Amino acid sequence: HTWARPSADNFVFGQSGAGNNWAKGHYTEGAELIDSALDVVRKEAENCDCLQGFQVCHSLGGGTGSGMGTLLISKIREEYPDRMMLTFSVFPSPKVSDTVVEPYNAALSVHQLVENADECMVLDNEALYDICFRTLKLTTPSFGDLNHLISATMSGVTCCLRFPGQLNSDLRKLAVNLIPFPRLHFFMVGFAPLTSRGSQQYRALTVPELTQQMWDAKNMMCAADPRHGRYLTASAMFRGKMSTKEVDEQMINVQSKNSSYFVEWIPNNVKSSVCDIAPIGLSMASTFIGNSTSIQEMFRRVSEQFTATFCRRSCPGM
């Protein structure tokens, strides 16, 4: 599997940004670019032998990622209604806020993600910064450091699509294993071992250590504590040379020790898979995807920030 550089023809440029305004991204500046973007999507889709679906990476705090991002998702959904839509969505956080209208942009985007996305991997600037400060001991993390964490998680989530494996071998199987009801498709993701950009791990972790780290709330990429809710479903992807039997034993061990954190009305709700090919620079790694009721903390926070901002009528141009 080689990395292909995007064709220069696939870049779509605008003359201006959306000015941190969801409506500009969704209805005006973004809407002017959407046909050009869809032409690129159409061209790439036509080159596929068997199109599984689409992955969209965007943030919900600004105007372009939230407004134009959700417009693109809805247009792709119209044109390819039977293909899967997976998003990696970075939610804003008041602790690392760029602009006062982030809660508006996030609130307007969530509705679009509920209706038009099949699977949404929830990422959060607050959790990413906490990992950099507390776990990686970085004093001044850059966007490159945050993107390193996101890319490691994305690589783990999609490894079962790119390499041979038994479980979750495509986007639809991933959804079948993780989504009990269609609108409950917002997932918490985690990764182990967490390493900083450019660093090398000094020793290989064991499978029990990987499993323990992977389920740890401090390794989650969104600022919602899974201990405050219950898991509906979960999936773990292990990468590297390891015993499948040991992986299964560790996953059963986690469930039996923490049975109160799993709903009892969905049997066999934790799946695991092993891919022999480890990430570059690591001997083994694991990626966690959890569908937990604690994700409501994220939505509650967005709702509270929206209400507080709306009460002050903090919107430029109004």
C-alpha positions in Angstrom: 0.0 0.0 0.0 1.7 3.2 -1.2 0.6 6.7 -0.4 -0.6 8.5 -3.5 -0.1 12.2 -3.7 -3.4 14.0 -4.6 -3.7 15.1 -8.1 -3.4 18.9 -8.6 -6.7 18.8 -10.4 -8.4 17.6 -7.2 -7.7 20.8 -5.2 -10.7 23.2 -5.0 -9.9 26.8 -4.0 -12.1 29.7 -2.9 -11.3 33.4 -3.0 -12.2 33.9 0.7 -12.9 32.0 3.8 -16.2 31.7 5.6 -15.3 34.1 8.3 -16.2 31.6 11.1 -19.8 31.9 9.9 -21.7 28.6 9.4 -24.2 30.2 7.1 -21.5 31.6 4.8 -20.0 28.2 4.5 -23.3 26.4 4.0 -25.3 28.9 1.9 -23.0 31.5 0.2 -19.2 31.2 -0.2 -19.3 27.4 0.4 -22.3 26.9 -1.9 -20.5 28.6 -4.8 -17.7 26.0 -4.5 -19.8 22.9 -4.0 -20.3 22.1 -7.6 -16.5 22.1 -8.3 -16.0 19.9 -5.2 -18.7 17.5 -6.3 -17.1 17.2 -9.7 -13.8 16.1 -8.1 -15.7 13.6 -5.9 -17.6 12.3 -8.9 -14.4 11.8 -10.9 -12.7 9.9 -8.1 -15.8 7.8 -7.5 -15.9 6.8 -11.2 -12.4 5.4 -10.8 -13.5 3.0 -8.1 -14.2 -0.7 -8.9 -16.4 -1.1 -5.8 -17.1 2.2 -3.9 -17.7 1.6 -0.2 -18.3 5.1 0.9 -16.7 8.4 1.8 -14.6 9.7 4.7 -14.8 13.4 5.5 -12.4 15.2 7.9 -13.6 18.5 9.2 -13.8 20.7 12.2 -17.1 22.1 13.6 -15.7 25.3 15.1 -15.0 27.4 12.0 -17.2 28.4 9.1 -15.8 26.3 6.3 -15.4 22.9 8.1 -18.8 23.2 9.7 -20.8 25.0 7.1 -19.3 23.8 3.8 -18.3 20.5 5.3 -21.9 19.6 6.2 -23.1 20.9 2.9 -20.7 18.6 1.1 -21.8 15.7 3.2 -25.5 16.4 2.4 -24.8 16.7 -1.3 -22.8 13.5 -1.4 -25.6 11.8 0.5 -28.1 13.0 -2.2 -25.9 11.7 -5.0 -24.7 8.4 -3.4 -27.6 7.5 -1.1 -26.6 3.9 -0.7 -22.9 4.5 0.1 -21.5 4.8 3.6 -20.6 8.2 5.1 -17.9 8.3 7.8 -16.8 11.6 9.3 -13.9 12.5 11.6 -15.4 15.6 13.2 -13.3 17.9 15.5 -15.6 19.5 18.1 -14.7 22.9 19.5 -13.8 23.5 23.2 -14.1 26.6 25.3 -10.7 25.9 26.8 -9.0 26.2 23.4 -11.4 28.6 21.7 -10.5 30.7 18.6 -13.8 32.6 18.2 -16.9 33.4 20.2 -19.3 31.8 17.6 -17.9 28.3 17.8 -21.0 27.0 19.7 -23.3 28.3 16.9 -21.3 26.5 14.2 -21.1 23.3 16.2 -24.8 23.3 17.1 -25.8 23.9 13.5 -23.5 21.1 12.3 -24.6 18.4 14.7 -28.1 18.3 13.2 -26.5 17.7 9.7 -24.3 14.9 11.1 -27.3 13.2 12.8 -29.3 13.2 9.5 -26.6 12.7 6.8 -23.7 10.8 8.4 -23.7 7.0 9.0 -20.7 7.0 11.4 -19.1 9.9 13.2 -15.8 9.7 15.0 -15.9 12.4 17.6 -12.6 14.3 18.2 -12.2 17.2 20.5 -9.5 19.9 20.8 -9.8 19.9 24.6 -9.0 16.1 24.9 -6.2 16.4 22.3 -4.5 19.2 24.2 -5.0 17.3 27.5 -3.2 14.3 26.0 -0.3 16.5 24.8 0.1 18.2 28.2 -0.6 15.4 30.6 0.5 12.2 28.8 3.1 13.4 26.3 4.4 16.2 28.6 4.5 18.7 25.7 4.7 22.3 27.0 3.6 24.1 23.8 1.8 21.6 21.5 1.4 22.7 17.9 -1.4 21.8 15.5 1.1 19.3 14.1 1.2 17.5 17.4 -2.6 17.4 17.5 -2.8 16.2 13.9 -0.3 13.5 14.8 -2.7 12.1 17.4 -5.7 12.3 15.0 -3.8 10.7 12.1 -2.7 7.8 14.4 -6.3 7.2 15.3 -7.5 7.5 11.7 -4.9 5.0 10.6 -6.1 2.6 13.3 -9.8 3.0 12.5 -9.2 2.4 8.8 -6.6 -0.3 9.0 -9.2 -3.0 8.6 -10.3 -1.4 5.3 -6.7 -1.3 4.0 -5.2 -4.6 5.2 -6.5 -8.1 5.5 -8.5 -8.8 8.6 -11.4 -10.8 9.9 -13.7 -8.1 11.5 -15.0 -4.8 10.3 -13.5 -5.3 6.8 -15.6 -2.5 5.4 -17.4 0.6 6.5 -20.8 -1.1 6.5 -19.7 -4.0 8.7 -18.2 -1.4 11.1 -21.6 0.3 11.3 -23.4 -3.0 11.8 -21.2 -4.0 14.7 -21.4 -0.6 16.4 -24.8 1.1 15.8 -27.8 -0.4 17.6 -30.1 2.5 16.4 -29.4 4.6 13.3 -29.1 8.0 15.0 -26.8 6.6 17.7 -23.7 6.8 15.5 -21.4 9.1 17.4 -18.3 7.2 18.6 -15.5 7.9 21.1 -12.1 6.9 19.8 -8.9 6.1 21.6 -5.4 4.9 20.7 -2.5 3.2 22.4 0.4 3.6 22.9 0.3 7.4 22.7 3.6 8.8 21.4 4.7 12.3 20.5 5.6 13.3 17.0 9.0 12.0 15.8 9.6 10.0 19.0 10.4 6.3 19.2 8.9 3.9 21.7 11.7 2.6 24.0 10.0 -0.7 24.7 7.2 -2.8 23.2 4.0 -3.0 25.3 2.4 -6.3 26.1 -1.2 -7.1 25.1 -2.5 -6.5 28.6 -0.8 -3.1 28.8 -2.2 -2.1 25.4 -5.7 -3.2 26.4 -5.5 -1.3 29.7 -4.3 1.9 28.0 -6.8 1.6 25.2 -9.8 1.6 27.6 -8.4 4.3 29.8 -10.4 7.6 29.8 -7.2 9.6 29.5 -6.5 8.0 26.1 -9.9 9.1 24.6 -9.8 11.7 21.8 -12.9 13.4 23.0 -13.5 15.1 26.4 -16.3 12.8 27.6 -15.6 10.3 30.4 -16.8 6.8 29.6 -17.2 6.1 33.3 -20.1 8.5 33.4 -22.1 6.4 31.0 -22.5 2.8 29.6 -21.1 1.2 26.5 -23.7 0.2 24.0 -21.1 -1.4 21.7 -17.3 -1.2 21.3 -14.7 -2.4 18.8 -10.9 -2.8 19.3 -8.4 -3.1 16.4 -5.0 -4.5 17.4 -2.1 -4.2 15.1 1.2 -6.1 15.1 2.4 -9.6 15.8 0.4 -10.9 18.7 -1.7 -13.9 19.8 -5.4 -13.7 18.8 -6.1 -15.9 21.8 -4.5 -13.5 24.2 -6.4 -10.6 22.7 -9.7 -12.4 23.1 -8.8 -13.3 26.7 -7.9 -9.6 27.6 -11.2 -8.3 26.0 -13.3 -10.9 28.0 -11.3 -9.9 31.1 -12.1 -6.2 30.6 -15.8 -6.9 30.2 -16.1 -9.2 33.2 -14.2 -6.8 35.5 -16.3 -3.8 34.3 -19.6 -5.4 33.5 -21.5 -2.4 35.0 -20.2 -0.2 32.2 -21.8 -2.3 29.5 -25.5 -2.5 28.7 -26.9 -6.0 29.2 -29.5 -5.8 26.5 -27.0 -6.1 23.6 -25.2 -9.5 23.8 -21.7 -9.9 22.5 -21.4 -6.1 22.1 -17.5 -5.9 22.2 -15.7 -7.0 19.1 -12.0 -7.3 18.5 -9.8 -7.9 15.5 -6.0 -8.3 14.8 -4.1 -7.0 11.9 -0.6 -8.3 11.5 0.8 -5.1 10.1 1.9 -2.7 12.8 2.0 1.1 12.4 5.3 2.6 11.3 7.6 3.0 14.3 5.7 0.7 16.6 5.8 -3.0 17.2 2.2 -3.2 18.2 -0.7 -0.8 18.7 -4.4 -0.7 19.3 -7.3 1.5 18.4 -10.6 1.7 20.3 -14.0 2.7 19.0 -16.8 3.0 21.6 -20.5 3.8 21.3 -21.1 5.1 24.8 -24.0 7.0 26.3 -21.4 9.3 27.9 -21.0 11.0 24.5 -24.0 13.1 25.7 -21.5 15.1 27.8 -20.1 16.5 24.5 -23.6 17.4 23.2 -24.6 18.9 26.5 -21.5 21.1 26.5 -22.2 22.3 23.0 -25.9 23.0 23.9 -24.9 24.9 27.1 -22.3 27.0 25.3 -24.8 27.7 22.5 -27.5 28.8 25.0 -25.1 31.0 27.0 -23.8 32.7 23.8 -27.3 33.1 22.3 -28.5 34.7 25.5 -25.8 37.4 25.1 -26.7 37.7 21.3 -23.0 37.2 20.5 -23.1 37.0 16.8 -21.3 39.4 14.5 -23.5 41.1 11.9 -26.7 40.7 13.9 
